[in-house]
Amino acid sequence: MSNQFLTFTAPQEMITVNAALAAIRQHLPPRQVVTVPLLQAVDAVLARTVIATEPSPRYTNSAMDGYAVRFADVREASPENPITLRVIGESQAGLPFTGRVGPGTAVTISTGAMLPEGADTVVPVEDVQLQRDHITITQTVKPKQHVRFQGEEFQEGTELIAEGTLINPTHIALMAALGQVDVPVYAPLRVAILVTGSELVPPYEDPQPHQIRESNGVMLQAAVSRSGGLVVYRKIVADDPQQTLQALHEAMEQADVIVFSGGVSMGPHDHVKSATLQAGFTPVFWRVKQKPGKPLFFATREGQMVFGLPGNPVSAFMTYTYYVHPVLQYARGLPFDWPKQQITLQKPLTNPLKRAHFMRLRLFLQGEKWFGEPLTKQGSHMLTTVAHAGGFVKLEVGEHHAAGETIEVFLFP
């Protein structure tokens, strides 16, 4: 590894939020399809439409415990005209009756059991009187009652689950019923998280007076999991150029997306941008007209992506939510988008800044209506401003909303 580090210069002037988002969309990696075992497909997105390979029900069966009969034998049954039939056997679920129901006969049948040949109707057990091997029917019977016919739900070749569906437990059941034990889904992106800072120690350690517990890494790992990504590597990296580059190379061997937290500003100990140049990445942008998160950095290399998020925890989480989350969503087969909610403002919102402001809001439900108000503390070093917020609104320069106005807010993943 070379000891000569390339000097980073900004690829362009500070850009707008919309321009940054557009640049990221231009570098989205192609979606990849993998095949996973059935139970591992829950919460994944289906990559191929599921087509029925057989009908449902697979065979004509009974919807009730009762007796399989011919409607021609019982059509005149009534209290005034009882019909008596001879019971000649039984059809159980998994153990069908192999004979035929002929005139004047009936077969005991269980729910789900195959309807015997010759029968076309089921009379519930509570509607008959049993005397040894005969039954007497005094209730009115409808033709084909309580019979589930082969293919009445769907036929072979029917499209059952569309490509792009987020798979839930009922989809798992449907595929299991069809015998589909391997499922093609969109692969999650592999993510590496590198948190920079010589002052950081793991959360389980007691910090010295000059140290702080690292929280951005665990926050981002939890967020990546919520977004559908797969964290394959996480490390605390000292503010050292060689260690930064070494950690970057280790991440590159395992991950599709590398997320740095910290080390992307203009200080003498910010080494992330130079390390990416040394590793062969091409910078796309650095610095965005936004608060929080102005020093956001983005670079690419042969399909890999690096996001350099600020080190302040609020800035890291907000830039992750707005820029990284939709990338992970897109790769796993979902739209490049964010969860959103319509709310009514309890207090006015104004952006007096000369850049876009991602303002965090406390959200609450009253009756069936959502309301929101800005948190009083919006500092980028204050974790409570995201921990106590339900979402945020992106306010453009000079944008104002009055109390009582309905607006759309971004929800945290």
Legacy VTK file of the C-alpha trace (Angstrom):
# vtk DataFile Version 3.0
C-alpha trace
ASCII
DATASET POLYDATA
POINTS 413 float
0.000 0.000 0.000
1.443 3.373 -0.965
2.227 5.981 1.671
1.585 8.792 -0.818
-1.943 10.066 -0.410
-3.724 11.930 -3.150
-4.963 15.417 -2.365
-8.707 15.747 -2.584
-10.254 18.708 -4.317
-14.005 19.170 -4.573
-15.281 17.906 -7.960
-17.665 20.849 -8.152
-19.181 23.633 -6.115
-21.667 22.888 -3.370
-24.802 21.457 -5.005
-28.490 21.450 -4.159
-30.363 18.654 -2.446
-32.200 17.792 -5.658
-28.973 17.713 -7.656
-27.345 15.419 -5.091
-30.298 13.060 -5.171
-30.315 13.040 -8.979
-26.592 12.217 -9.055
-27.119 9.265 -6.732
-29.964 7.960 -8.881
-27.694 8.062 -11.924
-25.305 5.668 -10.182
-27.782 3.120 -8.811
-26.404 -0.416 -9.075
-28.409 -2.913 -11.137
-30.712 -5.109 -9.124
-29.448 -8.632 -8.540
-31.612 -11.734 -8.212
-30.812 -14.559 -5.808
-32.693 -17.723 -4.910
-33.347 -18.284 -1.210
-35.101 -21.019 0.795
-38.796 -20.386 1.314
-38.679 -19.164 4.912
-35.809 -16.791 4.164
-37.969 -14.989 1.611
-40.132 -13.230 4.220
-39.800 -9.436 3.833
-37.852 -9.863 0.596
-39.226 -8.694 -2.754
-40.277 -11.319 -5.275
-38.179 -11.199 -8.451
-40.309 -13.516 -10.624
-44.091 -13.846 -10.805
-45.383 -17.005 -9.127
-47.450 -19.113 -11.546
-49.716 -21.903 -10.311
-48.258 -25.285 -11.215
-51.458 -27.094 -10.259
-55.092 -26.241 -9.516
-56.501 -25.331 -6.126
-58.139 -27.248 -4.645
-56.031 -30.063 -6.054
-59.062 -32.358 -5.940
-62.773 -32.010 -5.293
-63.386 -32.315 -1.555
-65.861 -31.729 1.220
-66.222 -28.431 3.075
-68.054 -30.133 5.973
-68.084 -33.245 8.094
-71.086 -35.190 6.844
-72.171 -37.573 4.108
-71.345 -37.595 0.409
-74.507 -38.306 -1.587
-76.033 -37.995 -5.028
-78.299 -34.960 -5.250
-80.649 -36.993 -7.427
-81.334 -39.185 -4.369
-82.015 -36.388 -1.890
-83.538 -33.573 -3.915
-87.043 -34.275 -2.530
-85.936 -34.585 1.117
-88.054 -32.662 3.640
-89.594 -33.187 7.084
-92.665 -34.548 5.331
-90.630 -36.698 2.939
-87.620 -38.235 4.731
-85.022 -39.932 2.520
-83.071 -42.946 3.784
-79.707 -43.972 2.314
-77.375 -46.870 3.048
-73.872 -45.917 4.252
-71.316 -47.960 2.313
-68.009 -46.564 3.518
-65.971 -43.568 4.605
-63.740 -40.966 2.943
-61.199 -39.457 5.319
-58.760 -36.634 4.652
-55.740 -38.449 3.260
-57.606 -41.776 3.026
-60.239 -41.565 0.264
-63.087 -43.964 -0.366
-62.159 -46.054 -3.407
-65.596 -47.211 -4.424
-68.470 -45.415 -6.103
-71.564 -43.802 -4.628
-74.482 -45.356 -6.459
-78.251 -44.819 -6.210
-79.565 -45.041 -2.649
-76.129 -44.972 -1.010
-73.975 -42.505 0.924
-70.392 -42.284 2.197
-69.303 -40.749 5.486
-66.934 -37.872 4.677
-64.611 -35.586 6.664
-63.807 -31.946 5.977
-61.133 -31.811 3.287
-61.597 -35.434 2.267
-61.832 -36.322 -1.418
-65.380 -36.494 -2.751
-66.050 -40.080 -3.859
-66.857 -40.917 -7.447
-70.580 -40.683 -8.114
-71.276 -38.163 -5.297
-71.912 -34.487 -6.032
-73.318 -33.132 -2.768
-72.483 -33.188 0.948
-75.109 -33.264 3.689
-73.742 -32.025 7.056
-73.689 -34.532 9.864
-76.035 -32.376 11.941
-78.714 -32.603 9.221
-79.057 -36.394 9.264
-80.234 -39.094 11.598
-77.982 -42.149 11.793
-79.361 -45.630 12.420
-76.552 -48.207 12.255
-75.561 -48.284 8.566
-78.345 -46.006 7.302
-78.953 -42.267 7.417
-82.236 -40.430 7.160
-82.328 -36.920 5.697
-85.252 -34.635 6.475
-83.660 -31.274 5.650
-83.877 -29.535 2.291
-80.697 -30.132 0.314
-79.216 -27.868 -2.334
-77.319 -29.263 -5.306
-73.515 -29.319 -4.917
-73.739 -27.916 -1.406
-70.628 -28.007 0.798
-68.439 -29.201 -2.067
-65.108 -27.579 -2.932
-64.495 -28.292 -6.590
-61.062 -28.903 -8.080
-59.642 -25.644 -9.435
-62.412 -23.408 -8.146
-59.841 -21.122 -6.474
-57.375 -21.105 -9.368
-56.294 -23.267 -12.270
-52.830 -24.355 -13.335
-51.124 -21.444 -15.096
-52.832 -18.709 -13.077
-50.601 -15.780 -12.038
-50.752 -15.761 -8.242
-48.089 -13.415 -6.839
-46.770 -10.596 -8.998
-43.102 -9.779 -9.390
-42.239 -6.874 -7.102
-44.442 -8.063 -4.249
-43.064 -7.645 -0.735
-43.369 -11.201 0.536
-45.387 -11.740 3.702
-46.315 -14.927 5.618
-49.455 -15.551 3.538
-47.365 -15.503 0.349
-45.052 -18.024 2.001
-48.064 -20.264 2.700
-49.294 -19.991 -0.881
-45.902 -20.906 -2.317
-45.587 -23.794 0.137
-48.988 -25.090 -0.976
-47.654 -25.125 -4.540
-44.473 -26.921 -3.552
-42.240 -23.922 -4.300
-39.459 -24.252 -1.742
-36.917 -21.946 -3.431
-37.858 -18.340 -4.122
-36.193 -15.842 -6.496
-35.887 -12.476 -4.736
-33.943 -9.258 -5.206
-30.685 -9.412 -3.300
-30.047 -6.861 -0.557
-26.999 -4.660 -0.920
-24.083 -5.557 1.317
-23.143 -2.599 3.475
-19.983 -1.716 5.373
-20.105 0.920 8.122
-16.921 2.768 9.063
-17.140 5.255 11.916
-14.161 7.587 12.156
-12.831 9.287 15.281
-9.848 8.695 17.554
-11.990 9.747 20.494
-14.461 6.874 20.048
-14.754 3.725 22.134
-17.339 0.931 21.817
-20.617 1.399 23.734
-19.699 -1.339 26.215
-16.487 0.411 27.332
-16.116 3.146 29.929
-14.709 6.208 28.155
-11.803 8.208 29.466
-12.394 11.928 30.058
-11.205 12.670 26.499
-13.299 9.915 24.875
-16.965 9.299 23.988
-18.966 6.158 23.349
-19.505 5.383 19.676
-23.203 5.474 18.753
-23.305 6.253 15.030
-22.199 2.784 13.976
-24.885 0.935 15.889
-27.451 3.525 14.780
-26.523 3.101 11.136
-26.410 -0.697 11.383
-29.929 -0.716 12.800
-31.059 1.708 10.097
-29.517 -0.406 7.323
-31.379 -3.454 8.628
-34.626 -1.458 8.620
-33.936 -0.390 5.033
-33.431 -3.958 3.888
-29.658 -3.864 3.525
-27.227 -6.440 4.887
-24.445 -5.164 7.144
-21.347 -7.265 6.478
-18.662 -5.139 8.163
-18.520 -2.468 10.867
-15.483 -0.825 12.382
-14.320 2.176 14.401
-11.452 3.871 12.547
-8.941 6.244 14.118
-8.299 9.628 12.490
-5.258 8.321 10.648
-4.811 8.233 6.843
-3.266 4.758 6.727
-5.873 3.233 9.026
-8.653 4.914 7.072
-7.358 3.517 3.789
-6.815 0.070 5.307
-10.380 -0.028 6.638
-11.688 1.146 3.274
-9.866 -1.682 1.463
-11.233 -4.216 3.939
-14.743 -2.879 3.354
-14.300 -2.936 -0.428
-13.590 -6.672 -0.317
-16.999 -7.365 1.228
-19.488 -4.595 0.523
-21.442 -3.003 -2.300
-22.047 0.182 -0.314
-19.546 1.686 2.111
-20.896 4.203 4.594
-18.453 6.417 6.457
-19.525 8.519 9.399
-17.188 11.446 10.021
-13.901 12.361 8.402
-15.475 14.137 5.405
-15.139 17.776 6.405
-12.182 20.127 5.826
-10.120 19.539 8.957
-6.539 18.248 9.019
-7.727 14.914 10.427
-10.484 14.280 7.860
-9.055 11.514 5.652
-12.059 9.810 4.046
-12.122 11.746 0.776
-8.409 11.290 0.131
-8.610 7.590 1.003
-11.348 7.040 -1.558
-9.173 8.668 -4.235
-6.286 6.432 -3.237
-8.566 3.395 -3.524
-9.687 4.334 -7.028
-13.085 5.879 -6.365
-14.332 8.782 -8.460
-15.905 11.599 -6.470
-19.388 12.548 -7.653
-20.121 15.374 -5.236
-19.024 16.843 -1.928
-21.000 19.393 0.078
-24.732 19.881 -0.316
-26.782 22.998 0.363
-28.620 21.534 3.322
-28.832 21.594 7.088
-27.917 19.307 8.681
-25.396 17.391 6.573
-23.616 19.975 4.411
-20.319 18.020 4.063
-22.029 14.954 2.528
-19.660 13.088 0.176
-20.493 10.571 -2.555
-18.131 8.564 -4.787
-18.299 5.452 -6.978
-15.991 2.774 -8.293
-16.955 -0.114 -10.600
-20.437 -0.435 -9.150
-19.417 0.199 -5.553
-20.665 3.292 -3.749
-19.179 5.328 -0.920
-21.313 7.637 1.176
-19.348 9.945 3.425
-21.815 11.073 6.067
-21.019 13.767 8.617
-19.888 12.710 12.071
-22.527 14.518 14.092
-25.151 11.870 14.900
-28.180 13.847 13.706
-26.429 14.798 10.471
-25.403 11.174 9.950
-28.914 9.852 10.502
-30.642 12.510 8.422
-28.319 12.115 5.439
-28.569 8.333 5.734
-32.369 8.533 5.736
-32.666 10.854 2.765
-29.837 9.566 0.549
-28.830 6.011 1.517
-32.157 4.492 2.556
-33.802 4.825 -0.896
-30.741 3.236 -2.538
-31.075 0.143 -0.347
-34.830 0.094 -0.964
-34.352 0.269 -4.722
-31.773 -2.522 -4.802
-34.102 -4.897 -2.947
-36.847 -4.362 -5.527
-38.844 -1.502 -4.004
-39.278 2.050 -5.343
-36.551 4.637 -4.769
-38.650 6.372 -2.154
-39.306 7.089 1.512
-42.231 6.372 3.842
-44.387 9.492 4.109
-47.368 10.753 6.094
-49.825 13.622 5.748
-49.956 15.668 8.957
-51.527 18.879 10.256
-49.114 21.408 11.724
-49.649 22.516 15.298
-47.109 25.330 14.904
-45.808 27.280 11.887
-42.647 26.238 10.042
-40.238 28.634 8.342
-36.819 28.213 6.761
-34.856 31.492 6.998
-31.614 29.800 5.916
-29.892 30.062 2.552
-30.014 26.293 2.157
-32.588 23.529 2.522
-33.465 22.579 6.075
-34.384 19.059 7.158
-36.483 19.969 10.203
-37.337 17.208 12.654
-40.902 16.997 13.919
-42.654 15.346 16.807
-45.632 13.443 15.377
-48.715 12.397 17.325
-52.107 10.905 16.580
-55.336 12.460 17.822
-58.379 10.426 16.927
-57.778 9.414 13.325
-55.661 12.440 12.379
-51.904 12.931 12.530
-50.409 16.161 13.840
-46.862 17.456 14.079
-44.763 20.205 15.538
-41.054 21.030 15.258
-38.782 19.974 18.078
-37.400 22.951 19.951
-33.838 21.581 19.855
-32.528 20.969 16.333
-28.781 20.779 16.981
-26.937 18.256 14.813
-25.061 16.912 17.846
-28.285 16.222 19.805
-29.450 12.633 19.350
-32.732 13.441 21.070
-33.756 15.505 18.039
-34.091 12.281 16.065
-34.832 9.887 18.932
-37.872 11.990 19.903
-38.934 12.769 16.333
-41.225 10.712 14.151
-40.087 12.255 10.906
-38.943 15.412 9.194
-39.929 17.936 6.561
-37.592 19.261 3.863
-38.000 23.034 3.788
-36.597 24.859 0.794
-35.045 28.292 1.138
-37.719 30.737 2.302
-40.430 28.060 2.514
-43.147 28.730 5.094
-46.129 26.756 6.385
-48.745 28.127 8.739
-50.187 26.395 11.777
-53.176 24.284 10.753
-51.780 23.613 7.304
-51.591 20.024 6.025
-48.172 18.975 4.760
-46.385 15.765 3.824
-43.534 14.634 6.057
-40.859 11.984 5.627
-40.999 9.218 8.218
-37.836 7.643 9.530
-37.247 4.099 8.214
LINES 1 414
413 0 1 2 3 4 5 6 7 8 9 10 11 12 13 14 15 16 17 18 19 20 21 22 23 24 25 26 27 28 29 30 31 32 33 34 35 36 37 38 39 40 41 42 43 44 45 46 47 48 49 50 51 52 53 54 55 56 57 58 59 60 61 62 63 64 65 66 67 68 69 70 71 72 73 74 75 76 77 78 79 80 81 82 83 84 85 86 87 88 89 90 91 92 93 94 95 96 97 98 99 100 101 102 103 104 105 106 107 108 109 110 111 112 113 114 115 116 117 118 119 120 121 122 123 124 125 126 127 128 129 130 131 132 133 134 135 136 137 138 139 140 141 142 143 144 145 146 147 148 149 150 151 152 153 154 155 156 157 158 159 160 161 162 163 164 165 166 167 168 169 170 171 172 173 174 175 176 177 178 179 180 181 182 183 184 185 186 187 188 189 190 191 192 193 194 195 196 197 198 199 200 201 202 203 204 205 206 207 208 209 210 211 212 213 214 215 216 217 218 219 220 221 222 223 224 225 226 227 228 229 230 231 232 233 234 235 236 237 238 239 240 241 242 243 244 245 246 247 248 249 250 251 252 253 254 255 256 257 258 259 260 261 262 263 264 265 266 267 268 269 270 271 272 273 274 275 276 277 278 279 280 281 282 283 284 285 286 287 288 289 290 291 292 293 294 295 296 297 298 299 300 301 302 303 304 305 306 307 308 309 310 311 312 313 314 315 316 317 318 319 320 321 322 323 324 325 326 327 328 329 330 331 332 333 334 335 336 337 338 339 340 341 342 343 344 345 346 347 348 349 350 351 352 353 354 355 356 357 358 359 360 361 362 363 364 365 366 367 368 369 370 371 372 373 374 375 376 377 378 379 380 381 382 383 384 385 386 387 388 389 390 391 392 393 394 395 396 397 398 399 400 401 402 403 404 405 406 407 408 409 410 411 412
